[in-house]
Each structure stands twice: as C-alpha cells, then as structure tokens.
Amino acid sequence: MPPFDEIPPTIDDFSGTVRLFPLPDLVLFPHVMQPLHIFEPRYRDLLEDALEDDRLIAMSLLRPGWEREYEGRPPLYPVACLGRVTIHRRLEDGTYNLLLLGLHRVRLIRELSPRRRYREAHAELCDDYVPPLFVEEQKALARRLRQMFVKAVPLIPEAKEQLGELIDADLPLGTLTDLVSYVLDLEPAEKHRLLWETNVYRRAKLLIEHLATPNRACGECAAAGFPPQFSSN
C-alpha cells in the first residue's frame, strides 16, 4: 500500500458513486481521522473493493429504528462524509483495522439497486459556504468558539497536547467547526445536523449555542472521543 503521505488528500477522482458504510452511532467529519474495525463480511467486501479502486468510503448515519432491518437496507440520513482509507491492516481472522480520513460532505441523491453485498448510492459533493464576513469578524467568531470549547471540555492528559495544538492553530473557521463537532459528545442526530449545515457561520453559531447552554456542555467528551478509539461496524 502507498505510504501515508502518498495518499491523495483531494477528491479529484470522485466518481459520483459512493460505497456506503452506515453506522447508528458514528458521524465522521471532514479533516478528522477515524479508526475503524471492520468485521462484517459485507463491509470487508466494501473495504477490499475500495482498496482496489479509489480508497473512498462514505460514512453515513442510520435513522432511528434501524434495529428492525439492520441486515437489510434501513433508512439513512441524507448527508454523509466521504473519507479515504489512509492506513489499513488485515488481521489473522480476516477482519481489518483502518484509519479513515474525512474529506468532504456528500448529499445522497439516490441509492443504487443491489450490486454487491454492501450498499451504494449516487451522491453529490457539498461544499462549505463561507459568508462574506469581515476578516476580523471571522477571527472573533473562531476565537470565541475556541475559548468556549476549551473551557467546557476538561481534556485528559493524553488528549490535551494533541487537541490543544489543533485548537490553538490558526485553522479556517470551517475546519475548526468540524473538529469541534467531531469531538463534542453530542447525540448522533445532533452531529448529523452539524454535518448537514454547510454554512460555516451557522455551523459555528450552532456550536456556540450548544456550549453556552447550561448542563449541555459535556464534561467527559474529550476523554471519550479524542483521541478516538476504534469503532466497530
């Protein structure tokens, strides 16, 4: 496999068709890295096909009630995150561990008729929209979000240095909101709302409102979510 620094960070090779990897409790965001453990046969097929092609996988979220038809095609939320496999390892039992780098939001247009054991869909890229704010206004909004996030989240030692460096960096507002959205311990549907929101200004406002609400700013979210643990399918 190519070294990590040779994995294309762009989506120039996106075909418009996505391999769907739906989970009930995980929302991937652009700019973040998610460890995954793949063990179901259909998702092993998905990964192997991705590795032979463009290494792209779309992480999608199952709607409530998925338990009744998990083995079939339960309904999905309409927006997913397109990610690229950066590192993978096949284990002795045939399962896989991998790191998936979130690249871009995609809107699911139409699910395809079954061709494989896993699900596929036509999708379109969803670009962030950055309102024409004054530069200083954008900086002030980013600064406020950083301050509220760091105040609300008591970082564990293992996470503090890594996450602190990211938060303190001069990140674009869109990247900052995606990082904070990923780390905060929100309900999956709330995270999907943030994934769906392509207006960067509104996304930042939603996060600030969450962090400002008493008893809603999480106390253990960083400890639970950063660095992320391997999630199983």
Secondary structure, DSSP 8 states (H G I E B T S, - for coil): ---GGGS--S-TT--SEEEEEEESS----TT-EEEEEE-SHHHHHHHHHHHHTT-EEEEEEB-TTGGGGTTS---B-SEEEEEEEEEEEE-TTS-EEEEEEEEEEEEEEEE---SSSSEEEEEEEE--B-----HHHHHHHHHHHHHHHHHH----HHHHHHHHHHHHS---HHHHHHHHHHHS---HHHHHHHHH--BHHHHHHHHHHHHHSTTTS-SSHHHHHSS---EE-
